[in-house]
Amino acid sequence: PRGGLLMRSPRRFAYTQARIQARYADLPGEDDWQRLAGARTLGTFVEEAREGALRGWVKGFSALSDAHDLDRGLRAIWVDNVSQIARWVPPPWRPAFSWLRWLPLLPLLGHVARGHPLPPWVDSDPSLDFPRRPDGVLDTQALAAAGVAPLIASAGGLPEAWRAEWQRLWPAGDKALFGGVEGLAASVLRHALAFAQAGVDTAWPLRRELRERLRMDFHRLGLQPAAGFAFLALVALDLERLRAALMQRALFSLGEAG
């Protein structure tokens, strides 16, 4: 009965919320970022970050890491977080959470879906072992068989295709919990549209506002799948900020070396 579903569904997320809450407490705070702001070189930043909340995320980096090393490592961190949350949520929601692993690869998939060969840096990332034809072009049929057919078939509209497939993966039996996820998705989409038109002076304040909304949603929707998605959105924002900090210093160090 519908009433039974409404009562049981939130309870199924109690275990999930307990695990995610512990991970949420480990996310970097503004004080962590401020402490690292004065680190001028990549090596100094990484060494100082190993003493704080970012230590688990920078352990694979060093002063010698180049841009591809940094991107590869950050993608791995994202996939690891997505995989962990997907293991913790109730089974019906696992496909929708696992689908988030493709988000960082949408630009690359868009590139190859238009018939371009994979860029050389792909070969340096073991996690991107994409099937290719003899001419080096992505074998879209093989990749579609691996589960990304909705993306391969939508060159030019990958974000929309990704979102449509994500919504299709929501379990039909949990419609009582869709409201929180839909509201969260709408909030992120509104931010994305505003951010795309923002100037340099307003872009970062918009990101801060989004993070605060996500933080409140995480607490407000604690026993719903939306809390897991809110947590991963927070992780994405922090990884984006970390990437900017690392890349800026990597390029600065390269310039000094030259």
Summary of the structure (lengths in Angstrom):
residues: 258
radius of gyration: 19.6
end to end distance: 69.4
largest distance: 69.4
contacts: 726
relative contact order: 0.15
helix: 77%
strand: 2%
